[in-house]
Amino acid sequence: MSWGTELWDQFDNLEKHTQWGIDTLEKCIKFVKERTEIELSYAKQLRNLSKKYQPKKNSKEEEEYKYTSCKAFISTLNEMNDYAGQHEVISENMASQIIVDLARYVQELKQERKSNFHDGRKAQQHIETCWKQLESSKRRFERDCKEADRAQQYFEKMDADINVTKADVEKARQQAQIRHQMAEDSKADYSSILQKFNHEQHEYYHTHIPNIFQKIQEMEERRIVRIGESMKTYAEVDRQVIPIIGKCLDGIVKAAESIDQKNDSQLVIEAYKSGFEPPGDIEFEDYTQPMKRTVSDNSLSNSRGEGKPDLKFGGKSKGKLWPFIKKNKGATPEDFSNLPPEQRRKKLQQKVDELSKEIQKEMDQRDAITKMKDVYLKNPQMGDPASLDHKLAEVSQNIEKLRLETQKFEAWLAEVEGRLPARSEQARRQSGLYDSQNPPTVNNCAQDRESSPDGSYTEEQSQESEVKVLATDFDDEFDDEEPLPAIGTCKALYTFEGQNEGTISVVEGETLYVIEEDKGDGWTRIRRNEDEEGYVPTSYVEVYLDKNAKGAKTYI
């Protein structure tokens, strides 16, 4: 089966077919190129999708990813990022192993095809030239034979005519001989050219064209084989990344299996546990009996309220606010005193850990500068040691500031941790004392969850402080008694803006009168003048109590 023998007369069709083959190869290249673009685009979209759903740094969303389900989701996003990388590998390998090779092969194929068909056309032109020479010699031979016949007929006519001179007859005879000789020469030339043409034609159809067409056939078969190899490479490039993609999918499955619903439930408890005790039952208050109103936790009155059945709610409030007042939405205090005890402790511990990391970072930087300074001292040509003094002093100053800040938060943390453990025992002692002095009553939310004047929770929530509130704090809210006497003075350490009812604003450095000391709830009652008094956080003032005041304690 050879194109040279079977398709000896199909030169033009073979030329069209081989051109179609090259077009098909270029179509395959274009297909693979578009596939690589799709893979890159898909990988880019996957990466963007993974990045879009990654938690933002230093945001509330990042804190939520402590749950195992959220960690599994993050792992899934990371695995999808690696999955996208494998599609980039597919694109790169297809571009390097298929597109580049095929593009180079197409150029070589075009050159080879051009050369083969150029040889074919050259052979065609040669046989056509031989054919033209044959036709020309044949026509010349035919013409000379006709001319010789006419010359012979003319001679015979002249020779038969008795009126023609002998000289004319001789001339006609000579002309006939000349024409006859020319015909013989043309015949010999025609015969020679015919033999030559037959030889050239035989070489053309049995040697030149078969050789050229055989080369074209081999070229075409190599092209077909190359397409098959490219298809195999196309599949292998995909197959090579399947194990890695499988690992990515296995990673997602492993992340899903790592989800622990019990652990997540425990984390919810740790995140939102306030440390308060739930309120007890509310005592029934009987208004049908002509007797004094029963003292209860719900009434928020104290023993001094007895004998005053007609309570005045319309007067100026001097006591603490109702415990269920909405939380203040202003700026968060630095010591997180607006949070419940358990949450405040976590926030303070987190702040201490952050400051410790910053201190370690600064200390590492100081060590690095110190080492560099030592190098400069040993090798002055490398730099001036004095040039690092300013930077070293700056880093040392930063370390000192951070340490002071850490001590401040550690003090607050120690205060919270010191109060929390004693809470339950203290509550039990106070509960027994309270029950021995009063009829059994039902606790309410104020017993375990007291709201501060600014609407936020106080740092110590004990029943002891609650009983003190019942005993002394809330009588002034309902009575128009004489103003309480000053038991000392205080100096404002920080500026406090009292935005809620019951609080009072103070300016840093301002001196005021103390009329009621901290009962353990973190608030101190002060007075600026006869008309201005209220509560401020105890941590915001420095208190100097009068030793002569009744029941006063001296502390700072």
C-alpha positions as CSV (number, residue, x, y, z in Angstrom):
1,M,0.0,0.0,0.0
2,S,1.8,3.0,-1.3
3,W,0.6,6.4,-2.3
4,G,3.2,6.5,-5.0
5,T,1.6,3.5,-6.9
6,E,-2.0,3.9,-5.8
7,L,-2.3,7.7,-6.0
8,W,0.2,8.4,-8.8
9,D,-2.3,10.8,-10.4
10,Q,-3.7,12.5,-7.3
11,F,-1.0,15.1,-6.7
12,D,-3.5,18.0,-6.1
13,N,-5.7,16.0,-3.7
14,L,-2.7,14.9,-1.7
15,E,-1.6,18.5,-1.4
16,K,-5.1,19.4,-0.1
17,H,-5.1,16.4,2.3
18,T,-1.8,17.2,3.9
19,Q,-2.8,20.8,4.3
20,W,-5.9,19.6,6.1
21,G,-3.7,17.4,8.3
22,I,-1.7,20.4,9.4
23,D,-4.9,22.4,10.0
24,T,-6.1,19.5,12.2
25,L,-2.9,19.5,14.2
26,E,-3.1,23.3,14.7
27,K,-6.7,22.8,15.8
28,C,-5.5,20.3,18.5
29,I,-3.0,22.8,19.7
30,K,-5.7,25.5,19.9
31,F,-7.9,23.1,21.9
32,V,-5.2,22.3,24.4
33,K,-4.3,25.9,24.7
34,E,-7.9,26.8,25.5
35,R,-8.0,24.0,28.0
36,T,-4.9,25.4,29.8
37,E,-6.6,28.8,30.0
38,I,-9.7,27.2,31.4
39,E,-7.5,25.4,34.0
40,L,-5.8,28.6,35.0
41,S,-9.1,30.5,35.2
42,Y,-10.6,27.7,37.3
43,A,-7.6,27.6,39.6
44,K,-7.7,31.4,40.0
45,Q,-11.4,31.2,40.8
46,L,-10.9,28.5,43.4
47,R,-8.1,30.4,45.0
48,N,-10.2,33.6,45.1
49,L,-13.1,31.6,46.6
50,S,-10.9,30.1,49.2
51,K,-9.4,33.5,50.1
52,K,-12.9,35.1,50.2
53,Y,-14.1,32.7,52.9
54,Q,-10.9,32.8,54.9
55,P,-11.4,34.6,58.3
56,K,-10.1,38.1,58.4
57,K,-7.2,38.7,60.7
58,N,-7.9,40.6,64.0
59,S,-11.6,40.3,63.5
60,K,-14.5,38.8,65.4
61,E,-14.9,36.3,62.6
62,E,-11.4,34.9,63.4
63,E,-12.3,34.3,67.0
64,E,-15.3,32.1,65.8
65,Y,-12.9,29.7,64.1
66,K,-11.9,28.1,67.4
67,Y,-14.8,25.6,66.9
68,T,-13.9,22.3,65.4
69,S,-16.5,22.6,62.7
70,C,-15.0,26.0,61.7
71,K,-11.5,24.6,61.8
72,A,-12.6,21.8,59.5
73,F,-14.1,24.5,57.2
74,I,-10.7,26.3,57.2
75,S,-9.0,23.0,56.4
76,T,-11.3,22.5,53.5
77,L,-10.5,26.0,52.2
78,N,-6.8,25.2,52.5
79,E,-7.2,21.9,50.7
80,M,-9.2,23.6,48.0
81,N,-6.3,26.0,47.6
82,D,-4.0,23.1,47.1
83,Y,-6.6,21.6,44.8
84,A,-6.4,24.7,42.7
85,G,-2.6,24.4,42.6
86,Q,-3.0,21.0,40.9
87,H,-5.1,22.6,38.1
88,E,-2.3,25.1,37.6
89,V,0.1,22.1,37.3
90,I,-2.2,20.6,34.7
91,S,-2.1,23.9,32.7
92,E,1.7,24.2,33.0
93,N,2.4,20.6,32.0
94,M,0.0,20.7,29.0
95,A,1.6,24.0,27.8
96,S,5.1,22.6,28.1
97,Q,4.6,19.0,27.1
98,I,2.0,19.4,24.4
99,I,1.6,23.0,23.1
100,V,5.3,23.8,22.8
101,D,6.2,20.5,21.2
102,L,3.3,20.4,18.8
103,A,3.9,24.0,17.8
104,R,7.5,23.3,17.0
105,Y,6.5,20.1,15.2
106,V,4.0,21.9,13.1
107,Q,6.7,24.3,11.8
108,E,9.0,21.4,10.9
109,L,6.0,19.6,9.2
110,K,5.2,22.7,7.1
111,Q,8.8,22.9,6.0
112,E,9.0,19.2,5.1
113,R,5.7,19.3,3.2
114,K,6.8,22.4,1.3
115,S,10.0,20.7,0.3
116,N,8.3,17.5,-0.8
117,F,5.6,19.2,-2.9
118,H,8.3,21.5,-4.3
119,D,10.1,18.4,-5.6
120,G,6.9,17.1,-7.0
121,R,6.1,20.2,-8.8
122,K,9.6,20.3,-10.2
123,A,9.2,16.8,-11.5
124,Q,5.8,17.8,-13.0
125,Q,7.3,20.8,-14.7
126,H,10.1,18.6,-16.1
127,I,7.8,16.0,-17.6
128,E,5.6,18.8,-19.0
129,T,8.6,20.3,-20.7
130,C,9.5,17.0,-22.2
131,W,6.0,16.6,-23.4
132,K,6.0,20.0,-25.0
133,Q,9.3,19.1,-26.8
134,L,7.7,15.9,-28.1
135,E,4.7,17.7,-29.3
136,S,6.9,20.3,-31.0
137,S,9.0,17.7,-32.8
138,K,5.9,15.8,-33.8
139,R,4.3,18.9,-35.3
140,R,7.5,19.8,-37.1
141,F,7.8,16.2,-38.5
142,E,4.2,16.4,-39.7
143,R,4.8,19.7,-41.3
144,D,7.9,18.6,-43.0
145,C,6.2,15.5,-44.4
146,K,3.4,17.5,-45.8
147,E,5.9,19.9,-47.4
148,A,7.8,17.0,-48.9
149,D,4.6,15.6,-50.4
150,R,3.7,18.9,-51.9
151,A,7.2,19.3,-53.3
152,Q,7.1,15.8,-54.8
153,Q,3.7,16.4,-56.4
154,Y,5.0,19.7,-57.8
155,F,8.1,18.0,-59.3
156,E,6.0,15.3,-60.9
157,K,3.7,17.9,-62.4
158,M,6.6,19.9,-63.8
159,D,8.3,16.8,-65.2
160,A,5.1,15.8,-67.1
161,D,4.6,19.2,-68.6
162,I,6.4,19.4,-72.0
163,N,6.2,23.2,-72.0
164,V,8.4,23.5,-68.9
165,T,12.1,23.9,-69.5
166,K,14.5,21.4,-68.3
167,A,16.0,23.8,-65.8
168,D,12.7,24.3,-64.1
169,V,12.2,20.6,-63.9
170,E,15.6,20.2,-62.3
171,K,14.9,22.9,-59.8
172,A,11.6,21.3,-58.8
173,R,13.4,18.0,-58.4
174,Q,16.0,19.5,-56.2
175,Q,13.4,21.2,-54.1
176,A,11.5,17.9,-53.7
177,Q,14.7,16.2,-52.5
178,I,15.4,19.0,-50.0
179,R,11.9,18.7,-48.6
180,H,12.2,15.0,-48.4
181,Q,15.5,15.2,-46.5
182,M,14.0,17.7,-44.1
183,A,11.1,15.3,-43.5
184,E,13.6,12.5,-42.8
185,D,15.5,14.7,-40.3
186,S,12.3,15.7,-38.6
187,K,11.4,12.0,-38.4
188,A,14.7,11.1,-36.8
189,D,14.4,14.1,-34.3
190,Y,10.9,13.1,-33.4
191,S,11.8,9.5,-32.9
192,S,14.7,10.6,-30.6
193,I,12.6,13.0,-28.6
194,L,9.9,10.4,-28.3
195,Q,12.2,7.8,-26.9
196,K,13.6,10.4,-24.5
197,F,10.1,11.4,-23.4
198,N,9.0,7.8,-22.8
199,H,12.1,7.3,-20.7
200,E,11.4,10.4,-18.7
201,Q,7.8,9.6,-18.3
202,H,8.6,6.1,-17.1
203,E,11.0,7.6,-14.5
204,Y,8.4,10.1,-13.5
205,Y,5.6,7.7,-12.9
206,H,7.7,4.8,-11.6
207,T,10.5,6.5,-9.7
208,H,10.2,10.2,-9.0
209,I,6.5,10.5,-8.1
210,P,6.5,7.2,-6.0
211,N,9.5,8.5,-4.0
212,I,8.0,11.9,-3.5
213,F,4.6,10.5,-2.6
214,Q,6.3,8.0,-0.3
215,K,7.9,10.8,1.7
216,I,4.6,12.6,1.9
217,Q,2.9,9.4,3.1
218,E,5.5,9.0,5.8
219,M,5.2,12.6,6.8
220,E,1.5,12.2,7.1
221,E,1.7,9.0,9.1
222,R,4.2,10.7,11.5
223,R,1.7,13.5,12.0
224,I,-1.1,11.0,12.8
225,V,1.2,9.2,15.3
226,R,2.1,12.5,16.9
227,I,-1.5,13.4,17.4
228,G,-2.0,10.0,19.2
229,E,1.0,10.6,21.4
230,S,-0.3,14.1,22.3
231,M,-3.6,12.6,23.2
232,K,-1.9,10.1,25.5
233,T,0.2,13.0,27.1
234,Y,-3.1,14.9,27.5
235,A,-4.5,12.1,29.5
236,E,-1.3,11.4,31.5
237,V,-1.0,15.1,32.6
238,D,-4.4,14.7,34.2
239,R,-3.6,11.3,35.6
240,Q,-0.4,12.5,37.3
241,V,-2.3,15.0,39.6
242,I,-5.0,12.5,40.5
243,P,-3.1,11.1,43.5
244,I,-2.4,14.6,44.9
245,I,-6.0,15.7,44.2
246,G,-7.0,12.5,46.1
247,K,-4.9,13.6,49.0
248,C,-6.7,16.9,49.0
249,L,-10.0,15.2,49.1
250,D,-8.8,12.9,51.8
251,G,-7.7,16.0,53.8
252,I,-11.2,17.4,53.5
253,V,-12.7,14.1,54.7
254,K,-10.2,13.9,57.6
255,A,-11.1,17.5,58.5
256,A,-14.8,16.6,58.5
257,E,-14.1,13.5,60.7
258,S,-12.2,15.7,63.2
259,I,-15.4,17.7,64.0
260,D,-16.3,17.2,67.7
261,Q,-19.7,18.5,68.5
262,K,-19.2,17.9,72.3
263,N,-16.0,20.0,72.2
264,D,-17.8,22.8,70.3
265,S,-20.6,22.7,72.9
266,Q,-18.0,23.1,75.6
267,L,-16.4,26.0,73.8
268,V,-19.8,27.8,73.7
269,I,-20.0,27.4,77.4
270,E,-16.5,28.8,77.9
271,A,-17.2,31.7,75.5
272,Y,-20.5,32.9,77.1
273,K,-20.4,31.6,80.7
274,S,-20.9,34.6,82.9
275,G,-20.2,33.0,86.3
276,F,-23.5,34.1,87.7
277,E,-25.9,31.9,89.6
278,P,-29.5,31.6,88.1
279,P,-32.1,33.6,90.0
280,G,-34.4,31.8,92.5
281,D,-38.1,32.0,92.9
282,I,-39.9,35.3,93.6
283,E,-41.7,35.5,96.9
284,F,-45.4,36.1,96.9
285,E,-46.1,39.5,98.5
286,D,-49.5,39.8,100.1
287,Y,-51.1,43.2,99.9
288,T,-54.4,42.1,101.4
289,Q,-53.2,42.2,105.0
290,P,-53.0,45.6,106.8
291,M,-49.5,45.1,107.6
292,K,-46.1,46.4,106.7
293,R,-44.8,45.3,103.3
294,T,-42.7,42.2,103.5
295,V,-39.1,42.7,102.8
296,S,-37.9,40.6,99.9
297,D,-35.2,40.5,97.4
298,N,-37.6,41.6,94.7
299,S,-38.6,44.8,96.5
300,L,-35.0,46.0,96.6
301,S,-35.8,47.8,99.9
302,N,-33.8,47.5,103.1
303,S,-34.6,47.3,106.8
304,R,-34.7,51.1,107.1
305,G,-37.7,51.2,104.8
306,E,-39.9,49.6,107.4
307,G,-42.5,52.0,108.8
308,K,-42.7,53.8,105.5
309,P,-45.4,52.0,103.6
310,D,-45.9,54.9,101.2
311,L,-42.7,54.7,99.0
312,K,-41.8,57.6,96.9
313,F,-40.8,56.7,93.4
314,G,-41.1,60.1,91.9
315,G,-38.2,61.8,93.7
316,K,-34.6,62.2,92.5
317,S,-32.9,58.8,92.3
318,K,-29.8,58.6,94.5
319,G,-29.4,54.8,94.6
320,K,-28.3,52.2,92.1
321,L,-30.2,51.4,89.0
322,W,-32.5,48.4,88.4
323,P,-30.2,45.4,87.6
324,F,-32.0,44.7,84.3
325,I,-31.2,48.0,82.7
326,K,-29.7,47.8,79.2
327,K,-26.0,47.7,78.9
328,N,-24.1,50.8,78.1
329,K,-23.1,50.8,74.4
330,G,-20.2,53.3,75.0
331,A,-16.5,52.6,74.9
332,T,-15.3,49.4,76.6
333,P,-13.5,50.1,79.9
334,E,-9.8,49.3,79.8
335,D,-10.1,46.8,82.6
336,F,-13.2,45.2,81.0
337,S,-15.2,45.8,84.1
338,N,-18.4,45.9,82.0
339,L,-18.1,42.1,81.5
340,P,-19.3,39.3,83.7
341,P,-16.5,37.9,85.9
342,E,-15.7,34.8,83.8
343,Q,-15.6,36.7,80.6
344,R,-13.6,39.5,82.2
345,R,-11.0,37.1,83.4
346,K,-10.6,35.6,79.9
347,K,-10.2,39.1,78.3
348,L,-7.6,40.1,80.9
349,Q,-5.7,36.9,80.5
350,Q,-5.8,37.3,76.7
351,K,-4.5,40.9,77.1
352,V,-1.7,39.7,79.4
353,D,-0.7,37.0,76.9
354,E,-0.6,39.6,74.0
355,L,1.5,42.0,76.0
356,S,3.9,39.1,76.9
357,K,4.4,38.3,73.2
358,E,5.0,42.0,72.5
359,I,7.6,42.1,75.3
360,Q,9.3,39.0,74.0
361,K,9.4,40.5,70.5
362,E,10.9,43.7,71.8
363,M,13.5,41.7,73.8
364,D,14.5,39.7,70.8
365,Q,15.0,43.0,68.9
366,R,17.0,44.4,71.8
367,D,19.2,41.3,71.8
368,A,19.7,41.6,68.0
369,I,20.7,45.2,68.3
370,T,23.1,44.4,71.2
371,K,24.8,41.7,69.1
372,M,25.1,44.1,66.2
373,K,26.7,46.7,68.5
374,D,29.2,44.1,69.8
375,V,30.1,43.3,66.2
376,Y,30.6,47.0,65.5
377,L,32.8,47.3,68.6
378,K,35.0,44.5,67.4
379,N,35.0,45.6,63.8
380,P,34.6,49.4,63.6
381,Q,34.9,49.3,59.8
382,M,31.5,47.7,59.7
383,G,29.7,50.5,61.4
384,D,29.5,53.0,64.2
385,P,28.4,51.4,67.6
386,A,27.1,54.8,68.8
387,S,24.6,54.9,66.0
388,L,22.7,52.0,67.7
389,D,22.4,53.6,71.1
390,H,19.3,55.6,70.2
391,K,17.6,52.5,68.8
392,L,18.6,50.5,71.8
393,A,17.3,53.1,74.2
394,E,14.0,53.3,72.3
395,V,13.5,49.5,72.4
396,S,14.3,49.5,76.2
397,Q,11.8,52.2,76.7
398,N,9.2,50.2,74.8
399,I,9.9,47.2,77.0
400,E,9.5,49.2,80.1
401,K,6.2,50.6,78.9
402,L,4.9,47.1,78.0
403,R,6.0,45.8,81.4
404,L,4.1,48.5,83.2
405,E,1.1,47.8,81.1
406,T,1.4,44.1,81.8
407,Q,1.6,44.7,85.6
408,K,-1.5,46.8,85.4
409,F,-3.5,44.0,83.6
410,E,-2.0,41.3,85.8
411,A,-3.2,43.3,88.9
412,W,-6.7,43.4,87.5
413,L,-6.5,39.7,86.6
414,A,-5.2,38.8,90.1
415,E,-8.1,40.8,91.6
416,V,-10.6,38.9,89.5
417,E,-9.1,35.5,90.1
418,G,-8.7,36.3,93.8
419,R,-12.4,37.1,94.1
420,L,-13.9,34.3,92.0
421,P,-12.7,31.3,94.0
422,A,-14.0,32.7,97.3
423,R,-17.4,33.5,95.8
424,S,-19.3,30.3,96.5
425,E,-18.1,29.9,100.1
426,Q,-18.7,33.5,100.8
427,A,-22.2,33.2,99.3
428,R,-23.0,30.2,101.4
429,R,-21.9,32.0,104.6
430,Q,-23.9,35.1,103.7
431,S,-26.9,33.0,102.7
432,G,-27.0,31.4,106.1
433,L,-26.7,34.7,107.9
434,Y,-29.4,36.3,105.8
435,D,-31.8,33.4,106.2
436,S,-31.4,33.5,110.0
437,Q,-32.4,37.2,110.1
438,N,-35.2,37.2,107.6
439,P,-38.1,35.0,106.6
440,P,-37.3,32.6,103.7
441,T,-37.4,34.7,100.6
442,V,-36.8,33.9,96.9
443,N,-33.7,35.3,95.2
444,N,-34.0,37.3,92.0
445,C,-31.5,38.3,89.4
446,A,-30.2,41.2,91.5
447,Q,-28.9,38.5,93.9
448,D,-26.4,37.1,91.5
449,R,-26.2,39.4,88.6
450,E,-26.0,43.1,89.7
451,S,-25.9,45.8,87.1
452,S,-23.5,48.7,87.5
453,P,-24.7,52.3,87.2
454,D,-23.4,52.4,83.6
455,G,-25.6,49.5,82.7
456,S,-22.8,46.8,82.7
457,Y,-21.9,44.0,85.0
458,T,-19.7,44.5,88.0
459,E,-16.5,42.6,88.5
460,E,-17.6,40.8,91.7
461,Q,-21.0,39.3,91.9
462,S,-21.5,37.8,95.4
463,Q,-24.5,37.4,97.6
464,E,-22.6,39.3,100.2
465,S,-22.5,42.5,98.2
466,E,-26.2,41.9,97.3
467,V,-27.2,41.7,100.9
468,K,-25.2,44.9,101.5
469,V,-27.2,46.5,98.7
470,L,-30.4,45.4,100.3
471,A,-29.3,46.7,103.6
472,T,-27.9,50.1,102.7
473,D,-27.9,50.9,99.0
474,F,-31.4,51.3,97.8
475,D,-33.0,53.2,100.7
476,D,-31.9,56.5,99.3
477,E,-33.6,55.8,96.0
478,F,-37.0,55.9,97.7
479,D,-36.4,58.3,100.7
480,D,-35.9,62.0,100.8
481,E,-33.7,61.9,103.9
482,E,-31.0,64.3,104.7
483,P,-27.8,64.0,102.5
484,L,-25.3,61.5,103.7
485,P,-22.3,63.0,105.5
486,A,-18.9,62.9,103.8
487,I,-16.7,60.1,105.2
488,G,-13.6,61.2,103.3
489,T,-12.2,62.6,100.0
490,C,-11.0,61.1,96.8
491,K,-8.9,62.2,93.8
492,A,-9.9,61.2,90.3
493,L,-7.1,59.1,88.6
494,Y,-8.8,59.1,85.3
495,T,-11.6,61.0,83.5
496,F,-15.0,59.2,83.7
497,E,-18.0,60.3,81.8
498,G,-21.1,59.2,83.6
499,Q,-23.7,58.7,80.9
500,N,-26.3,56.6,82.8
501,E,-28.6,57.7,85.6
502,G,-27.0,57.3,89.0
503,T,-23.5,58.0,87.8
504,I,-21.5,61.2,87.9
505,S,-18.8,62.5,85.6
506,V,-15.4,63.3,86.9
507,V,-12.2,64.9,85.4
508,E,-8.7,63.5,86.0
509,G,-7.1,65.2,89.0
510,E,-10.4,66.5,90.4
511,T,-10.9,66.2,94.2
512,L,-14.4,65.2,95.5
513,Y,-16.1,64.0,98.7
514,V,-16.7,60.3,99.4
515,I,-20.2,59.7,101.0
516,E,-20.3,55.9,100.6
517,E,-17.4,53.5,100.1
518,D,-17.1,50.6,97.8
519,K,-19.4,47.7,99.0
520,G,-17.5,45.2,97.0
521,D,-19.4,45.8,93.7
522,G,-16.6,48.0,92.3
523,W,-18.5,51.4,92.7
524,T,-17.9,54.3,95.1
525,R,-20.5,57.0,95.8
526,I,-19.1,60.5,95.8
527,R,-20.4,64.2,95.9
528,R,-19.2,67.3,94.2
529,N,-21.6,69.7,95.9
530,E,-25.0,69.5,97.5
531,D,-26.8,68.9,94.2
532,E,-24.3,66.7,92.4
533,E,-23.6,63.2,93.6
534,G,-23.4,59.7,92.1
535,Y,-21.3,56.6,91.5
536,V,-18.0,56.2,89.8
537,P,-15.8,53.1,89.3
538,T,-13.6,52.5,92.4
539,S,-10.6,51.9,90.1
540,Y,-11.0,55.4,88.7
541,V,-10.4,57.2,92.0
542,E,-7.9,57.2,94.9
543,V,-9.9,57.3,98.2
544,Y,-8.8,58.9,101.5
545,L,-11.2,58.0,104.2
546,D,-11.6,60.1,107.4
547,K,-10.3,57.9,110.3
548,N,-12.8,59.7,112.7
549,A,-15.8,58.8,110.5
550,K,-18.0,56.1,112.0
551,G,-17.3,52.7,110.6
552,A,-14.7,54.1,108.2
553,K,-11.7,52.1,107.0
554,T,-8.5,53.7,105.9
555,Y,-7.2,52.5,102.5
556,I,-5.9,53.8,99.3
